[in-house]
Amino acid sequence: MKILVVEDEQDMLDNIRQALLREHHIVETAPGFLAALEKIGLYEYDLILLDITLPDGNGLDLLNELKENGKNPGVIILSARDSLDDKLSGLNLGADDYLPKPFHFSELFARIHAIFRRNNFNGNNQLTFGNISLDTTSRSVKIKNEEVVLNRKEYDILTYLIINKDRLVRKSGLAEHVWGDHIDQSNDFDFIYSQIKNLRKKLTQHKANVSISSIYGMGYKMIIK
């Protein structure tokens, strides 16, 4: 998942970021309200971990901003203020979950995975397209029940393309999702081309009945042959 962590306490921010990176997520951070406001205006996220007590604004107001911008990422509120009013306010404004601080990372990961499964896989750990089966828990891929060895970026690209199988995936959007927001400063997408080339080769070698179609000058789309 591509996750934005909104947290003003630097040690907490660093700890959450490192923990999420170990779980193979793409992680962006915002240390305050204004930084988070800019991020959600420019980029797309699968999930936002949101502290509501920020030095330059109320984190709950970011939920309104998301709604007004027509964006609907998963949101888990992380707050030291474990009050019923805060919890109800956040949930009523569209948050998916509320986790009071301090918390165990194992519980946070479980809640993140639950939201991801619900939003993308109808509550399941498995994603299938054609004869490809993808398991998000083990990060494994099989074609006709034969395991396919992919590197981390190949797996992330394949997952993102399959989740968006009915849409054109623009190169810029794919780059931001798999490599992070800073990639928008890149002058070219050669790093994407090489990963796509290798991924196509592996799909062909394992006789996948799907392919990655290039839409010239725009991006990619997963199609069944």
Buried (B, 14 or more C-beta within 10 A) or exposed (E): BBBBBBBBBEEBBEEBBEBBEEBEBBBBBBBBBEBBBEBBEEBEBBBBBBBBBBEEBEBBBBBEBBEEEEBEBBBBBBBEEEEEEBBEBBBEBBBBBBBBBEEEBEEBBEBBBBBBBEBBBEEEEEBEBBBBBBEBEEBBBBBEEEEBEBEEBBBBBBBBBBBBBEEEBEBBBBBBBBBBBEBEEEEEBEBBEEBBEBBBEBBEEBEBEBBBEBEEEEBBBBEEE
